[in-house]
């Protein structure tokens, strides 16, 4: 009997469900992203830690549990937190850095997220930078995102990526997208306009740098982008509120996203959902194209599927 051919996989983080969107819209998004990726011929794998076990793919019950966030005892896990979470039997949602580490272990080459973490505004005083940046320099995974999260210092984030040797390629854009908006004013050195060319670029990058990731900057669709002034004003208010309450570290980004949802009366969440779906679609198409180039060799599988 012929062996069933395995579809290429696309990694998904779980922090967006636990700390990025309100319940139950976060669960609905999880299902939607899985369907979007499946429509491209690829298969979605949502990563998390469940009772100390590393998971590549979640059951509906587990997704619902993760989506309950902190009120359900779910913690936020960066790459450096994975070992302790396993040892202590924790249940946690994986950030970009943790998901990249697990995706690498599971043999996945492509990862769809909303926006990566990066250098926070005021980092010259706080030194607050996301592990996502070093993860991109450490794990050979192509991360499809709408740039970095808009609440960050985008110019410093790009400078750090350059220092770390992480290439940033714009998909049908010559400018770094700014998450909720299509433009940041930051020009990109490399732009591609079709998925096949993107796959060849990623493939060639790994031939030269087999242990370094790549950031694929995919702008939010025009019809879902927020007005620049609206989001700039909302971010300024959210940052001021964060300073007032002392939000910092791992708590800062979830706090800011929640405040943006409140300030924009749900517009930021709607945009977040739209860009996440757009990134999932491109990631699925890229995974299929890369599968054609790489064949079935997906590396060791260290993460247990349900």
N, C-alpha and C positions, 0 to 999 in steps of 0.2 A: 504494500500500500504506500502510495506517495506521501512523503512528509509535507504537511501543510506549511506553505511559505509564510514566514513571519513578517508582519508589516513593520516598517520603520517606526520608532517611537519618538514622541515629543515629551520632554519633561515639563511639568508644571509645578510651580511653587504652591505652598499652602498658606503662606502668611497673608496673601490677598483675601483669603476666605476668613481667617481667624481675626485679623486686625485691620484689614483694608476696606471692607464693605459691611454694611449692616445686614443682619439676619432678617429674613430668609433670602434676600437677594443674592447673598454670597453663594448659597447652595445652588440657586438657579443658574448662576454664572458658571459654577463648576460643571453642571450638566451641559450647558450651552457650549463651553469650550471643548468638552469631549466630543460633542456632535460636530462642531466646526472642524476639528482636527481629523475626525473620522472621514468627513466628506472629502478630504484631500487624499485619502488613501493611507494615512498614517494612524497611529494609535496614541492616545493621550495617557500619560503616566503621572499622576499627582503624587508628589513625595511628601512624606511626613514621618514623624516618629510616633508610634502608637504603643503605649505601655512599654516603652524601652526597645521596641523593635523598629528597625529601619524598614520603611515601606515604599515600594514603587508601585503605585496604584492603590486606590482606596475603595472600599465598599461604600454603598450609599449611607450606611449607618456611620461609618468612620468619617466620611465627609461631613455629615451633619454634626458629628461630635466636634470635629475640628472647627467647624463654622460657628460654634457657640463661643469660641474664643476664651478669654480669661475667665468668664463666668462659669465655664465648664472645666476649668483647671488646665487649659491649654497654655503653654508657654511659647515664647518666640525664640527660635533657635537659629543662630548663625553657625557657620561651619565649625568654629571652635567649641560649640556647645554640644555637638553630636555625641562624642564619647561619654561625657558626664550624663547626658540624657539617657543613653542606653544603660549605663551602670545603675542609675537611680530609678529606672522604670518609668520615666516621665512620658507624657504625651505632649508633643510640640509641633508647631507649624514651622516649616522651613523657609528661611529667607532665600534670597538669590544665592548667597555664598554657600549655604548649606545644601541647597538644591543642586548647585553645580557639582559639589563634592559627591553627592549621592548619585547624580546622573552619570558622572564619570565611572563610578563603581558599578553602575547597572548597565554600562555600555551604550548610553544614549549620547548622541552628538549635538542635539538641538534642544533648545529650551526657550519657551515662550513666557514672557512676563510682561507686566504693565510698564514698569520703569525700574531701572536699577537704583540702588543706593549709591551714595557718593560722598563728596566733601560738603559738609553742612555749612551754611552761612555763619560767619563768625568763627570759622575753624582756626583762624590765626590766634584766637584766644582759647578756644575750647579743645582744639586738636581732634574734633569729632569727625571721623571719617569711617565710612562703612567698610566692612570686610568684603563686600561685593567686589570692590576694586582689586584687592589682592587675589581674590578667587579667580577673577578673569585672567590674571597673569599666571595662574597655577593649574587650571583645569581646561583641557582642550574641548570646550563646549561653545557652540555658536549661540549667543543669547540674543533673541529677537525682542526688542523693546521699543517703546516710544521715547527713547533717550533715557535720561535720569529723571527722577522725580522732581517736579517743578519747584518744590520747596527748598531745593539744594542750591549750592553755588555751582552753576553749570560750567562756568569758565574754569574754575579750580578743579572740578571733576574731570574735565577734558585734559587739563594739564597733568593730572595724576595718572590718567590712563596712558598718556604719551610716555611719561616717565617709566611706567611699568611695562611698556612695550606691547600694549594691547591695541590692536588696530580697530578703528571704528569705521564701518562702511555704511553709507547712507543708501537706503533702498528707495529709489525714485525721488531722492532729495539731495541737494548739495549743501544742506544746512542741518545742524543738529536740531531735531525736534525738541520741544520743551514740554513734553508730556501732554498737558491739556491743550496746548497750542502747537501749531505745525512749525513755528519758527522761533529761534533763539538769538539769531544774529551771529551764531558761531559757525563758520564755514568748515566743511568737511573736506579732507584731502582726497577721499575716494567715494565715488558714487556708482552704483550699478542700477540698471533699469529693468532687468528681468531675472527670474529665479534661476535659470540655468547658468547665467553668468555669475550670479551670487554663489551658487554651489561650487563653481570652478574656482572662484576666489578663495572661499573657505577651504576647499580641498588643497589648493596650492599653499595656503598659509600653513596648514598642518604638516605639509611635506617639509617645510623649512623650520617651523616651530611646533613640533609635535606635542608640546605640553602647555601651550598658551591658547587661551580662548580668544573669541572675537565678538565684538558688539555690533549687532546689526540694528541700525537706527531706522525705525519704520514709523513715519508720522501718523498721528491720529487722522482718520478720514475728515476731509474738509467740512462735511455736513455736521460732524459731531464736535468740532473744535470749539472751545470757549473763546469769547472775546478777550483780547489781551488785557485790557484795562480791568475787566471784571475779575480775572484770576489774579492779576498783580495786586489789586486792592485786597482781595480775600486772603492772599498769602501774607501780606503785611499785617493784617489784623490777626491772623492765626499765629504768626511768629511772636507778635506782641503778647498775645494771650499765653503762649507757651512760656515766655520769660516771666510773666506774672505768677504763674503757678509752679514754676521751677521744673517744667518737663524737660528731660534730657536723656541721653543715652538711648537705650532700646525703646523707651516710652515716647520719645520725641516724635518720630514719624507717625505712629498710630494716632497720637494726639492731634497732630497737624491735619491729618487726613479727615479725622472726625470733625474738627472745627471747620474745615473747608466745606464739608458736606452741609453743615449747619448754616454757614455764612452764605453759601451760594444756593441754598434751598434745594439741595439735591442735584444741582447741575453738575457738580464735580463728580459725583458718583456715576451719573449717566455717562459722562465722558470717559470715566475710568473703565466702565463696562464695555463701551464701544471700542476703545483702543486695545483692551485686552483681547477681545474677539478678533480684531484686525491682526494683532500680533500672532494669535494662535493659528489663524489661516495661513499667514506667510510662513510660520515655523513648520506647519504640516507640509506645505509645498516644498520647503527647503529640505526637510528630512527625506521626502520621497526622491528629490533630485540627488541628494548626497548618497542615498541608498543605491542609486543607479551607478554612481561613481565608485563607491566603496565595496559594493556587494554585501554579503551577509555577515561579514566579520564585524561583530559589534563589541568584541572585547569581553572580559570577565563579568559575570553577573554576581555581585556581592550583596544585592539588596533583595529581600524576599518580597514576592508579589502575593496578593491575597489568594 
